[in-house]
Amino acid sequence: MDIRSITRRIENDGSIIGEDTAKKSAVILPLIHRDNTWSILLEVRSTQLKRQPGDICFPGGRSEKIDGSMRATAIRETCEELGIKKESIDVIGQMGTCIATSDLFIYPFVGVIDSSEPLKPNSGEVQELFTIPLPWLMKQIPEKHSLIFAVDKHAEFPFERIVSGKNYAFRNMQITEPFYDYQGKTIWGLTARILEHFVFLMNHRMFD
């Protein structure tokens, strides 16, 4: 094998290392046109759920083998959670991949929901639906707050295979989370990160 052969194998590699083994979920950022304005539809998760009860999120969930694509995952999950037909969703684009953790990737899509279609949210997953007007959101600057995660040196990790062992200068991981507040509801975490990115695209990619 010569250097040209090596070069051909690595050039233009646009993959994300770890994506092939990571858990994958897809969400739809739903747009609804009502009262002459665009709004974003959000869910309040049921308080009966074991994971993230009461949090605010976009419709979506884990990829399944039957889906065939992350777009199909996002549509299937949105239909299940909002109680609508897939024909009521017009997916208009996909945003950048959100790397939640090194083993969880979120694929956000933007879709228009037919405003004439009655929403019948799944009570087992969705406690409440509400909307945020897009013009209002585009003027907001989210608050930023940081969390720091430290290495658990009591974990079952082969510290003995590292030269400095448990004294190795591990870097604590810091995550900065955006927060939006709207009419008594707080949006934070991955939902707020995706929302912030969407707002950035709306405000900085003007083509007409």
Backbone as a chain_set.jsonl record, in Angstrom:
{"seq": "MDIRSITRRIENDGSIIGEDTAKKSAVILPLIHRDNTWSILLEVRSTQLKRQPGDICFPGGRSEKIDGSMRATAIRETCEELGIKKESIDVIGQMGTCIATSDLFIYPFVGVIDSSEPLKPNSGEVQELFTIPLPWLMKQIPEKHSLIFAVDKHAEFPFERIVSGKNYAFRNMQITEPFYDYQGKTIWGLTARILEHFVFLMNHRMFD", "coords": {"N": [[0.856, -1.202, 0.0], [0.669, 2.149, -0.969], [1.347, 5.693, -0.392], [-0.492, 7.163, -1.865], [-2.648, 5.45, -2.061], [-3.41, 5.315, 0.614], [-4.144, 7.987, 0.976], [-6.388, 8.237, -0.737], [-8.203, 6.71, 0.659], [-8.786, 8.161, 2.935], [-9.453, 10.767, 2.245], [-11.828, 13.437, 2.048], [-13.495, 12.46, 4.051], [-16.39, 12.599, 5.587], [-17.577, 11.612, 7.828], [-18.814, 11.162, 11.218], [-16.994, 10.341, 13.955], [-17.841, 7.559, 15.843], [-20.514, 7.647, 15.355], [-21.662, 5.453, 14.109], [-21.993, 3.513, 16.06], [-23.453, 4.713, 18.032], [-26.456, 5.398, 19.976], [-29.48, 6.408, 18.401], [-31.721, 9.06, 17.833], [-34.583, 10.814, 16.553], [-36.133, 13.944, 15.936], [-38.904, 16.151, 15.322], [-39.102, 19.53, 14.648], [-41.89, 21.2, 14.961], [-43.754, 23.269, 12.832], [-46.489, 25.475, 12.806], [-49.007, 27.192, 11.073], [-50.936, 29.722, 12.06], [-53.435, 32.201, 12.648], [-52.233, 34.107, 10.964], [-49.486, 33.904, 11.422], [-46.362, 32.18, 11.995], [-45.831, 29.514, 14.219], [-44.127, 27.582, 16.738], [-44.633, 24.302, 17.709], [-44.744, 22.657, 20.807], [-44.197, 20.009, 23.213], [-45.296, 19.041, 26.482], [-43.925, 16.706, 28.472], [-45.459, 13.73, 29.731], [-46.101, 13.407, 33.206], [-46.084, 10.896, 34.135], [-44.176, 9.433, 32.904], [-41.076, 7.62, 33.007], [-38.625, 8.617, 32.225], [-37.415, 11.851, 32.163], [-39.837, 13.211, 33.119], [-42.399, 15.641, 32.729], [-40.766, 17.429, 31.404], [-40.113, 19.764, 28.713], [-40.388, 19.233, 25.252], [-39.612, 18.369, 21.786], [-41.684, 16.532, 19.486], [-40.722, 13.162, 18.994], [-38.276, 10.452, 18.95], [-36.585, 7.299, 19.661], [-34.756, 5.607, 17.094], [-35.961, 2.911, 15.082], [-35.662, -0.376, 13.628], [-37.592, -0.75, 11.676], [-37.945, 1.694, 10.517], [-36.16, 2.713, 8.519], [-34.995, 5.169, 7.853], [-33.725, 8.181, 9.407], [-35.408, 10.315, 9.05], [-37.854, 9.018, 8.626], [-38.152, 7.932, 11.154], [-38.539, 10.253, 12.704], [-40.986, 11.176, 11.64], [-42.724, 9.017, 12.177], [-42.674, 8.876, 15.019], [-43.661, 11.419, 15.642], [-46.254, 11.315, 14.591], [-47.329, 9.323, 16.243], [-47.206, 10.55, 18.759], [-48.617, 12.968, 18.498], [-50.995, 12.174, 17.454], [-51.732, 12.211, 14.719], [-52.022, 11.876, 11.098], [-49.461, 10.741, 8.823], [-49.554, 12.101, 6.475], [-50.192, 14.606, 7.214], [-47.943, 15.931, 7.844], [-45.39, 17.881, 6.583], [-42.252, 17.548, 5.855], [-39.747, 19.857, 5.733], [-37.061, 20.162, 5.816], [-33.754, 19.278, 7.093], [-31.879, 19.81, 10.012], [-28.584, 20.413, 11.456], [-26.758, 17.654, 12.93], [-27.303, 16.827, 16.31], [-25.141, 16.255, 18.866], [-25.753, 14.682, 21.567], [-24.566, 13.167, 23.653], [-21.495, 11.254, 23.709], [-22.46, 8.82, 22.949], [-25.035, 9.159, 22.036], [-26.919, 10.408, 19.505], [-28.82, 13.026, 18.097], [-31.176, 13.666, 15.595], [-32.43, 16.366, 14.121], [-35.339, 17.443, 12.453], [-37.258, 19.74, 10.46], [-40.639, 20.402, 10.26], [-43.766, 21.099, 8.689], [-46.897, 21.297, 10.137], [-50.133, 20.398, 9.277], [-52.49, 22.766, 9.812], [-55.2, 22.415, 9.86], [-55.643, 19.906, 10.717], [-56.863, 18.088, 13.405], [-55.29, 17.854, 16.577], [-54.465, 15.077, 18.497], [-53.144, 14.34, 21.138], [-51.089, 11.743, 22.531], [-51.933, 10.575, 25.559], [-50.432, 9.036, 27.252], [-47.851, 9.773, 26.842], [-47.76, 12.511, 26.397], [-48.462, 15.363, 28.172], [-49.361, 17.925, 27.741], [-49.841, 20.343, 25.113], [-48.351, 23.185, 23.558], [-47.796, 26.368, 21.944], [-45.229, 28.504, 20.562], [-44.849, 31.71, 19.333], [-43.08, 32.281, 16.349], [-41.984, 34.852, 15.5], [-41.689, 36.149, 17.991], [-39.877, 34.437, 19.28], [-37.581, 34.687, 17.735], [-36.483, 37.009, 18.586], [-35.418, 36.568, 21.029], [-32.826, 36.059, 23.469], [-31.326, 33.376, 24.825], [-30.894, 32.467, 28.31], [-27.784, 31.364, 29.746], [-26.447, 28.615, 31.393], [-24.125, 26.686, 33.285], [-23.081, 23.28, 33.755], [-20.961, 21.073, 35.558], [-19.277, 18.054, 35.155], [-17.647, 15.523, 36.868], [-14.968, 13.066, 36.868], [-15.673, 9.817, 38.001], [-13.833, 8.298, 40.232], [-14.141, 5.939, 41.481], [-15.309, 4.245, 39.82], [-15.714, 1.281, 37.746], [-13.208, 1.16, 36.032], [-10.277, 0.742, 34.066], [-8.035, 2.093, 35.578], [-5.479, 1.4, 36.341], [-4.11, 0.836, 34.048], [-3.291, 3.139, 32.993], [-0.638, 5.455, 32.942], [-0.453, 7.409, 35.042], [-2.482, 6.508, 36.583], [-5.188, 6.779, 38.904], [-4.476, 9.301, 39.484], [-4.262, 10.679, 37.21], [-4.604, 13.615, 35.219], [-7.508, 14.146, 34.64], [-9.841, 15.864, 32.573], [-12.512, 17.712, 33.703], [-15.86, 17.573, 32.518], [-17.648, 20.155, 31.056], [-20.849, 21.405, 30.534], [-22.742, 23.71, 28.816], [-25.873, 24.991, 29.16], [-28.668, 26.256, 27.388], [-31.455, 28.326, 28.312], [-34.863, 28.977, 27.876], [-37.653, 30.986, 28.665], [-41.129, 30.977, 28.604], [-44.214, 32.231, 29.038], [-44.502, 31.128, 31.678], [-43.408, 28.624, 31.321], [-40.502, 26.608, 31.131], [-37.921, 26.008, 28.907], [-35.325, 23.898, 28.27], [-32.084, 22.204, 28.085], [-31.553, 19.607, 25.622], [-33.664, 20.224, 23.913], [-33.79, 23.011, 24.047], [-31.274, 23.581, 23.019], [-31.477, 22.713, 20.357], [-33.558, 24.368, 19.553], [-32.35, 26.874, 19.857], [-30.401, 26.707, 17.873], [-32.01, 26.542, 15.598], [-33.218, 29.08, 15.691], [-30.945, 30.618, 15.311], [-30.338, 29.946, 12.628], [-32.595, 31.018, 11.394], [-32.245, 33.733, 11.856], [-29.774, 34.362, 10.715], [-29.407, 33.299, 8.206], [-30.431, 34.563, 5.7], [-32.063, 34.615, 2.728], [-33.902, 35.833, 1.155]], "CA": [[0.0, 0.0, 0.0], [1.474, 3.365, -1.022], [0.734, 6.873, 0.238], [-1.657, 7.571, -2.66], [-3.747, 4.571, -1.665], [-3.849, 5.774, 1.94], [-4.809, 9.283, 0.785], [-7.708, 8.018, -1.325], [-9.09, 6.115, 1.661], [-9.15, 9.089, 4.008], [-9.854, 12.094, 1.793], [-13.258, 13.781, 2.024], [-14.242, 11.67, 5.035], [-17.299, 13.491, 6.315], [-18.263, 10.886, 8.888], [-18.604, 11.559, 12.605], [-16.484, 9.167, 14.642], [-18.72, 7.085, 16.904], [-21.918, 7.72, 14.947], [-22.178, 4.142, 13.706], [-22.326, 2.697, 17.233], [-24.249, 5.495, 18.987], [-27.917, 5.359, 19.937], [-29.936, 7.477, 17.518], [-33.101, 9.515, 17.944], [-34.932, 11.886, 15.618], [-37.249, 14.786, 16.373], [-39.395, 17.16, 14.38], [-39.464, 20.853, 15.141], [-43.127, 21.381, 14.192], [-44.245, 24.613, 12.551], [-47.928, 25.571, 12.518], [-49.389, 28.549, 10.648], [-52.245, 30.102, 12.595], [-53.6, 33.637, 12.903], [-51.298, 34.858, 10.112], [-48.101, 33.841, 11.882], [-45.817, 30.849, 12.229], [-45.528, 29.186, 15.609], [-43.488, 26.289, 16.975], [-45.406, 23.451, 18.612], [-43.923, 21.93, 21.775], [-44.901, 19.098, 24.102], [-44.905, 18.832, 27.872], [-43.938, 15.257, 28.658], [-46.313, 13.239, 30.805], [-45.445, 13.221, 34.505], [-46.077, 9.46, 34.428], [-43.034, 8.823, 32.238], [-39.911, 7.393, 33.862], [-37.537, 9.483, 31.769], [-37.672, 13.279, 31.947], [-41.256, 13.578, 33.268], [-42.693, 17.063, 32.847], [-39.897, 18.277, 30.588], [-40.654, 20.244, 27.437], [-39.614, 18.608, 24.173], [-40.21, 18.21, 20.462], [-42.073, 15.143, 19.235], [-39.647, 12.374, 18.426], [-37.876, 9.319, 19.762], [-35.527, 6.401, 19.215], [-34.854, 4.958, 15.797], [-36.244, 1.488, 15.072], [-35.261, -1.007, 12.374], [-38.658, -0.635, 10.684], [-38.042, 3.057, 9.994], [-35.437, 2.847, 7.258], [-34.231, 6.419, 7.827], [-34.01, 9.027, 10.566], [-36.592, 11.094, 8.68], [-39.007, 8.156, 8.887], [-38.277, 7.853, 12.615], [-39.122, 11.505, 13.184], [-42.392, 11.229, 11.236], [-43.474, 7.986, 12.91], [-42.812, 9.275, 16.413], [-44.524, 12.605, 15.706], [-47.63, 10.853, 14.382], [-47.753, 8.591, 17.44], [-47.344, 11.442, 19.909], [-49.619, 14.012, 18.256], [-52.238, 11.563, 16.998], [-52.056, 12.701, 13.377], [-51.57, 11.043, 9.98], [-48.189, 11.208, 8.279], [-49.85, 13.036, 5.384], [-50.382, 15.934, 7.807], [-46.616, 16.487, 8.126], [-44.552, 18.171, 5.419], [-40.88, 17.782, 6.317], [-39.166, 20.831, 4.8], [-35.6, 20.161, 5.868], [-33.054, 18.681, 8.224], [-30.832, 20.646, 10.58], [-27.365, 19.701, 11.808], [-26.868, 16.614, 13.951], [-27.047, 17.253, 17.687], [-24.449, 15.216, 19.603], [-26.175, 14.835, 22.961], [-23.404, 12.613, 24.346], [-20.689, 10.507, 22.744], [-23.179, 7.629, 22.494], [-26.414, 9.497, 21.683], [-27.016, 11.439, 18.482], [-30.18, 13.457, 17.806], [-31.295, 14.18, 14.232], [-33.606, 17.243, 14.093], [-35.964, 17.852, 11.198], [-38.278, 20.792, 10.569], [-41.818, 19.989, 9.511], [-44.991, 21.905, 8.779], [-48.071, 20.521, 10.527], [-51.386, 20.906, 8.712], [-53.226, 23.414, 10.903], [-56.597, 21.977, 9.861], [-55.675, 18.564, 11.288], [-56.997, 18.128, 14.869], [-54.238, 17.161, 17.294], [-54.968, 14.162, 19.524], [-51.908, 13.867, 21.77], [-51.078, 10.489, 23.275], [-51.908, 10.96, 26.972], [-49.4, 8.278, 27.947], [-46.556, 10.417, 26.626], [-47.867, 13.967, 26.307], [-49.372, 15.958, 29.15], [-49.893, 19.2, 27.245], [-49.229, 20.962, 23.941], [-48.456, 24.643, 23.5], [-47.046, 26.943, 20.834], [-44.474, 29.743, 20.754], [-44.78, 32.434, 18.06], [-41.73, 32.387, 15.816], [-41.444, 36.22, 15.556], [-41.274, 36.422, 19.374], [-38.711, 33.629, 19.605], [-36.417, 35.174, 17.012], [-35.951, 38.187, 19.291], [-34.966, 36.17, 22.358], [-31.484, 35.554, 23.736], [-31.511, 32.493, 25.968], [-29.939, 32.467, 29.416], [-26.838, 30.249, 29.663], [-25.987, 28.122, 32.69], [-23.199, 25.577, 33.071], [-22.965, 22.142, 34.662], [-19.657, 20.431, 35.471], [-19.304, 16.631, 35.484], [-16.308, 15.056, 37.225], [-14.71, 11.633, 36.722], [-15.889, 8.991, 39.19], [-12.632, 7.472, 40.354], [-14.521, 4.66, 42.076], [-15.96, 3.468, 38.766], [-14.965, 0.123, 37.254], [-12.441, 1.631, 34.878], [-8.91, 0.245, 34.257], [-7.097, 3.17, 35.873], [-4.135, 0.837, 36.49], [-3.476, 0.734, 32.74], [-2.859, 4.493, 32.652], [0.613, 5.707, 33.656], [-0.681, 8.127, 36.299], [-3.585, 5.886, 37.312], [-6.271, 7.667, 39.346], [-3.931, 10.66, 39.617], [-4.235, 11.306, 35.892], [-5.299, 14.925, 35.224], [-8.711, 14.116, 33.807], [-10.543, 17.146, 32.436], [-13.942, 17.652, 33.99], [-16.669, 17.987, 31.368], [-18.58, 21.254, 31.326], [-21.913, 21.572, 29.555], [-23.474, 24.968, 28.947], [-27.252, 24.762, 28.726], [-29.512, 27.439, 27.195], [-32.779, 28.32, 28.935], [-35.883, 29.91, 27.405], [-38.88, 31.028, 29.468], [-42.267, 31.491, 27.84], [-45.507, 32.121, 29.719], [-44.437, 30.236, 32.824], [-42.812, 27.341, 30.961], [-39.06, 26.677, 30.922], [-37.387, 25.098, 27.9], [-33.887, 23.798, 28.482], [-31.516, 20.937, 27.638], [-31.409, 19.365, 24.192], [-34.721, 20.948, 23.197], [-33.372, 24.413, 23.953], [-30.115, 23.659, 22.122], [-31.978, 22.61, 18.983], [-34.335, 25.587, 19.325], [-31.395, 27.97, 19.692], [-29.78, 26.559, 16.554], [-33.036, 26.903, 14.627], [-33.34, 30.542, 15.719], [-29.731, 31.148, 14.668], [-30.504, 29.805, 11.18], [-33.63, 31.959, 10.97], [-31.76, 35.108, 11.959], [-28.501, 34.612, 10.053], [-29.345, 32.748, 6.846], [-31.53, 35.239, 4.999], [-31.837, 34.533, 1.285], [-34.885, 36.624, 0.392]], "C": [[0.887, 1.245, 0.0], [0.689, 4.544, -0.447], [-0.487, 7.362, -0.537], [-2.885, 6.727, -2.31], [-4.305, 4.968, -0.3], [-4.642, 7.067, 1.803], [-6.221, 9.11, 0.251], [-8.705, 7.485, -0.29], [-9.564, 7.12, 2.71], [-9.704, 10.426, 3.514], [-11.38, 12.231, 1.743], [-14.095, 12.898, 2.953], [-15.102, 12.621, 5.855], [-18.016, 12.818, 7.46], [-17.97, 11.484, 10.261], [-18.179, 10.307, 13.362], [-17.394, 8.794, 15.809], [-20.183, 7.051, 16.514], [-22.491, 6.34, 14.651], [-22.581, 3.274, 14.886], [-23.215, 3.425, 18.24], [-25.738, 5.178, 18.879], [-28.377, 6.567, 19.13], [-31.415, 7.779, 17.756], [-33.327, 10.629, 16.933], [-36.139, 12.648, 16.154], [-37.699, 15.656, 15.212], [-39.67, 18.44, 15.15], [-40.695, 21.25, 14.334], [-43.53, 22.855, 14.065], [-45.734, 24.552, 12.222], [-48.248, 27.018, 12.154], [-50.818, 28.83, 11.102], [-52.267, 31.598, 12.854], [-52.517, 34.466, 12.207], [-49.86, 34.877, 10.627], [-47.68, 32.392, 12.053], [-45.5, 30.681, 13.709], [-44.87, 27.816, 15.669], [-44.3, 25.534, 18.019], [-44.452, 22.667, 19.516], [-44.802, 21.06, 22.664], [-44.395, 19.251, 25.532], [-45.031, 17.333, 28.117], [-44.804, 14.858, 29.856], [-45.51, 13.054, 32.087], [-45.398, 11.75, 34.9], [-44.889, 8.748, 33.778], [-41.853, 8.668, 33.204], [-38.764, 8.319, 33.501], [-38.041, 10.899, 31.514], [-39.152, 13.651, 32.057], [-41.419, 15.087, 33.43], [-41.807, 17.982, 32.034], [-40.605, 18.687, 29.299], [-39.761, 19.723, 26.31], [-40.324, 18.762, 22.833], [-40.711, 16.778, 20.332], [-40.924, 14.389, 18.563], [-39.284, 11.221, 19.337], [-36.819, 8.472, 19.087], [-35.826, 5.79, 17.845], [-35.132, 3.467, 15.971], [-35.923, 0.921, 13.692], [-36.31, -0.841, 11.276], [-38.65, 0.709, 9.973], [-37.34, 3.229, 8.644], [-34.61, 4.107, 7.144], [-34.586, 7.216, 9.069], [-35.215, 9.93, 10.293], [-37.861, 10.304, 8.977], [-39.237, 8.001, 10.387], [-38.988, 9.095, 13.145], [-40.604, 11.592, 12.851], [-43.221, 10.231, 12.042], [-43.72, 8.415, 14.35], [-43.745, 10.477, 16.565], [-45.985, 12.217, 15.524], [-48.162, 10.151, 15.634], [-48.039, 9.534, 18.6], [-48.437, 12.49, 19.724], [-50.957, 13.451, 17.785], [-52.689, 12.057, 15.639], [-51.546, 11.714, 12.332], [-50.275, 11.616, 9.405], [-48.393, 12.184, 7.124], [-50.023, 14.464, 5.9], [-49.059, 16.632, 8.11], [-45.859, 16.678, 6.814], [-43.156, 18.506, 5.931], [-40.17, 18.668, 5.299], [-37.643, 20.87, 4.862], [-35.064, 19.481, 7.107], [-31.972, 19.634, 8.697], [-29.616, 19.791, 10.91], [-27.601, 18.692, 12.922], [-26.495, 17.172, 15.319], [-26.393, 16.088, 18.427], [-24.753, 15.422, 21.085], [-25.076, 14.367, 23.898], [-22.624, 11.821, 23.301], [-21.398, 9.264, 22.241], [-24.663, 7.888, 22.238], [-26.43, 10.668, 20.725], [-28.49, 11.732, 18.212], [-30.2, 14.091, 16.413], [-32.563, 15.029, 14.146], [-34.05, 17.602, 12.676], [-36.94, 18.98, 11.49], [-39.444, 20.381, 9.685], [-42.996, 20.91, 9.726], [-46.156, 20.971, 9.089], [-49.315, 21.175, 9.946], [-52.258, 21.466, 9.846], [-54.69, 23.008, 10.954], [-56.758, 20.588, 10.486], [-55.809, 18.657, 12.81], [-55.907, 17.295, 15.536], [-54.853, 16.328, 18.414], [-53.784, 13.543, 20.245], [-52.095, 12.588, 22.581], [-50.9, 10.808, 24.759], [-50.856, 10.188, 27.763], [-48.029, 8.917, 27.85], [-46.617, 11.941, 26.743], [-48.902, 14.48, 27.298], [-50.082, 17.184, 28.586], [-49.155, 19.609, 25.989], [-49.349, 22.471, 24.057], [-47.597, 25.141, 22.346], [-46.329, 28.218, 21.259], [-44.414, 30.457, 19.414], [-43.33, 32.609, 17.6], [-41.188, 33.82, 15.851], [-40.97, 36.6, 16.962], [-39.959, 35.711, 19.68], [-37.448, 34.17, 18.95], [-35.784, 36.407, 17.651], [-35.327, 37.833, 20.64], [-33.499, 35.739, 22.37], [-31.586, 34.672, 24.966], [-30.485, 32.738, 27.073], [-29.011, 31.265, 29.238], [-26.355, 29.894, 31.074], [-25.173, 26.856, 32.478], [-23.286, 24.524, 34.172], [-21.59, 21.517, 34.459], [-19.781, 18.992, 35.957], [-17.875, 16.162, 35.713], [-16.197, 13.546, 37.044], [-14.944, 10.926, 38.053], [-14.725, 8.015, 39.304], [-12.889, 6.158, 41.09], [-15.179, 3.755, 41.039], [-15.078, 2.292, 38.355], [-14.295, 0.482, 35.929], [-10.992, 1.202, 35.098], [-7.888, 1.364, 34.465], [-5.654, 2.658, 35.926], [-3.394, 0.723, 35.161], [-3.006, 2.106, 32.224], [-1.644, 4.822, 33.517], [0.384, 6.378, 35.006], [-1.832, 7.557, 37.117], [-4.677, 6.877, 37.665], [-5.792, 9.104, 39.538], [-3.827, 11.367, 38.27], [-5.074, 12.591, 35.919], [-6.474, 14.896, 34.25], [-9.332, 15.502, 33.756], [-12.02, 16.943, 32.753], [-14.719, 18.182, 32.792], [-17.644, 19.072, 31.787], [-19.585, 21.366, 30.186], [-22.62, 22.89, 29.834], [-24.852, 24.793, 28.338], [-27.988, 26.087, 28.536], [-30.876, 27.243, 27.854], [-33.654, 29.389, 28.285], [-37.068, 29.838, 28.36], [-39.986, 31.661, 28.642], [-43.552, 31.179, 28.595], [-45.505, 31.05, 30.809], [-43.832, 28.879, 32.543], [-41.327, 27.538, 30.66], [-38.62, 25.594, 29.949], [-35.873, 25.085, 28.071], [-33.377, 22.483, 27.883], [-31.421, 20.838, 26.124], [-32.445, 20.127, 23.374], [-34.324, 22.4, 23.001], [-32.175, 24.573, 23.024], [-30.548, 23.615, 20.661], [-32.762, 23.863, 18.619], [-33.413, 26.769, 19.082], [-30.733, 27.906, 18.317], [-30.764, 26.936, 15.452], [-33.181, 28.422, 14.544], [-32.119, 31.185, 15.06], [-29.863, 31.082, 13.147], [-31.519, 30.801, 10.643], [-33.095, 33.392, 10.914], [-30.541, 35.406, 11.1], [-28.382, 34.039, 8.655], [-30.53, 33.305, 6.052], [-31.215, 35.284, 3.517], [-32.869, 35.315, 0.477], [-35.424, 37.73, 1.261]], "O": [[1.755, 1.389, 0.861], [-0.475, 4.41, -0.068], [-1.416, 7.912, 0.054], [-4.009, 7.227, -2.27], [-5.517, 4.956, -0.086], [-5.686, 7.23, 2.434], [-7.152, 9.758, 0.73], [-9.9, 7.775, -0.358], [-10.627, 6.943, 3.304], [-10.354, 11.144, 4.274], [-12.105, 11.283, 1.443], [-15.262, 12.623, 2.672], [-14.601, 13.354, 6.707], [-18.961, 13.378, 8.015], [-16.999, 12.219, 10.437], [-18.919, 9.324, 13.406], [-17.681, 9.63, 16.666], [-21.009, 6.498, 17.24], [-23.666, 6.084, 14.911], [-23.423, 2.388, 14.739], [-23.682, 2.815, 19.202], [-26.219, 4.747, 17.832], [-27.745, 7.623, 19.167], [-32.242, 6.873, 17.865], [-32.387, 11.302, 16.51], [-37.046, 12.064, 16.748], [-36.963, 15.865, 14.248], [-40.371, 18.441, 16.162], [-40.578, 21.598, 13.159], [-43.631, 23.578, 15.055], [-46.181, 23.694, 11.461], [-47.82, 27.95, 12.833], [-51.776, 28.249, 10.592], [-51.256, 32.192, 13.229], [-51.962, 35.4, 12.786], [-49.098, 35.784, 10.292], [-48.508, 31.499, 12.231], [-44.974, 31.585, 14.358], [-45.034, 26.995, 14.766], [-44.613, 26.068, 19.082], [-43.475, 22.087, 19.045], [-45.989, 21.331, 22.846], [-43.224, 19.549, 25.763], [-46.114, 16.763, 27.986], [-44.864, 15.568, 30.86], [-44.368, 12.596, 32.05], [-44.751, 11.39, 35.883], [-44.63, 7.582, 34.075], [-41.662, 9.487, 34.103], [-38.015, 8.756, 34.374], [-38.978, 11.109, 30.743], [-39.675, 14.336, 31.179], [-40.674, 15.729, 34.17], [-42.055, 19.186, 31.973], [-41.559, 18.046, 28.859], [-38.534, 19.767, 26.406], [-41.465, 19.216, 22.755], [-40.2, 15.891, 21.014], [-40.248, 14.917, 17.679], [-39.909, 11.028, 20.38], [-36.233, 8.866, 18.079], [-36.971, 5.504, 17.497], [-34.61, 2.834, 16.888], [-35.914, 1.653, 12.702], [-35.975, -0.794, 10.093], [-39.285, 0.854, 8.928], [-37.897, 3.838, 7.731], [-33.619, 4.127, 6.414], [-35.608, 6.969, 9.709], [-35.957, 10.267, 11.216], [-38.827, 10.848, 9.512], [-40.38, 7.945, 10.84], [-39.925, 8.995, 13.938], [-41.399, 12.031, 13.682], [-44.298, 10.569, 12.532], [-44.844, 8.329, 14.845], [-44.528, 10.541, 17.513], [-46.857, 12.733, 16.223], [-49.307, 10.363, 16.033], [-49.004, 9.34, 19.34], [-49.11, 12.86, 20.686], [-51.946, 14.181, 17.723], [-53.876, 12.297, 15.42], [-50.744, 10.83, 12.634], [-50.024, 12.818, 9.489], [-47.516, 12.995, 6.826], [-50.005, 15.418, 5.121], [-49.041, 17.773, 8.572], [-45.711, 15.739, 6.032], [-42.909, 19.622, 6.388], [-40.007, 18.283, 4.141], [-37.006, 21.539, 4.049], [-35.801, 19.153, 8.036], [-31.234, 20.2, 7.89], [-29.618, 18.583, 10.671], [-28.506, 18.842, 13.742], [-25.506, 17.89, 15.468], [-27.019, 15.042, 18.601], [-24.107, 16.219, 21.766], [-24.697, 15.081, 24.827], [-23.041, 11.727, 22.147], [-21.0, 8.698, 21.222], [-25.463, 6.952, 22.223], [-26.015, 11.775, 21.067], [-29.307, 10.817, 18.109], [-29.364, 14.934, 16.088], [-33.663, 14.479, 14.102], [-33.251, 18.005, 11.831], [-37.389, 19.154, 12.623], [-39.265, 20.053, 8.512], [-43.197, 21.436, 10.821], [-46.374, 19.981, 8.391], [-49.521, 22.377, 10.109], [-52.702, 20.725, 10.723], [-55.359, 23.223, 11.965], [-57.877, 20.148, 10.752], [-54.945, 19.253, 13.454], [-55.63, 16.172, 15.117], [-55.67, 16.827, 19.188], [-53.444, 12.383, 20.015], [-53.123, 12.385, 23.226], [-49.833, 11.262, 25.171], [-50.433, 10.635, 28.829], [-47.148, 8.645, 28.665], [-45.643, 12.58, 27.14], [-50.066, 14.082, 27.265], [-51.241, 17.45, 28.904], [-47.986, 19.27, 25.81], [-50.334, 22.982, 24.591], [-46.759, 24.401, 21.831], [-46.753, 28.916, 22.181], [-43.965, 29.862, 18.435], [-42.469, 33.033, 18.372], [-40.023, 34.004, 16.203], [-39.963, 37.293, 17.11], [-39.045, 36.296, 20.26], [-36.368, 34.118, 19.538], [-34.673, 36.798, 17.291], [-34.772, 38.7, 21.316], [-33.001, 35.141, 21.417], [-31.9, 35.166, 26.049], [-29.358, 33.16, 26.81], [-29.406, 30.26, 28.647], [-25.917, 30.756, 31.835], [-25.484, 26.048, 31.603], [-23.527, 24.828, 35.34], [-21.101, 21.436, 33.332], [-20.321, 18.737, 37.034], [-16.999, 16.37, 34.874], [-17.2, 12.834, 37.063], [-14.475, 11.377, 39.099], [-14.646, 7.033, 38.566], [-11.972, 5.364, 41.299], [-15.561, 2.627, 41.349], [-13.868, 2.295, 38.578], [-14.782, 0.134, 34.853], [-10.509, 1.29, 36.227], [-6.992, 1.561, 33.644], [-4.72, 3.389, 35.597], [-2.177, 0.533, 35.148], [-2.402, 2.206, 31.156], [-1.627, 4.498, 34.705], [0.964, 5.961, 36.008], [-2.132, 8.048, 38.206], [-5.057, 7.714, 36.846], [-6.598, 10.013, 39.731], [-3.365, 12.506, 38.191], [-6.121, 12.644, 36.564], [-6.447, 15.526, 33.193], [-9.353, 16.225, 34.751], [-12.69, 16.108, 32.145], [-14.288, 19.126, 32.131], [-18.378, 18.917, 32.763], [-19.208, 21.416, 29.016], [-23.045, 23.149, 30.96], [-24.987, 24.486, 27.154], [-27.944, 26.95, 29.413], [-31.381, 26.123, 27.939], [-33.254, 30.546, 28.157], [-37.443, 28.756, 28.812], [-39.814, 32.731, 28.059], [-43.925, 30.019, 28.766], [-46.381, 30.186, 30.857], [-43.748, 28.05, 33.449], [-40.94, 28.513, 30.015], [-38.909, 24.413, 30.143], [-35.222, 26.128, 28.021], [-34.134, 21.743, 27.255], [-31.235, 21.838, 25.431], [-32.152, 20.616, 22.283], [-34.5, 22.958, 21.917], [-32.064, 25.576, 22.319], [-30.054, 24.379, 19.832], [-32.646, 24.366, 17.502], [-33.669, 27.582, 18.194], [-30.53, 28.935, 17.674], [-30.383, 27.583, 14.476], [-33.259, 28.983, 13.451], [-32.245, 32.175, 14.34], [-29.539, 32.045, 12.452], [-31.332, 31.366, 9.565], [-33.456, 34.163, 10.025], [-30.284, 36.567, 10.78], [-27.377, 34.257, 7.98], [-31.498, 32.597, 5.776], [-30.237, 35.9, 3.093], [-32.736, 35.45, -0.739], [-36.263, 38.512, 0.815]]}, "num_chains": 1, "name": "protein.A"}
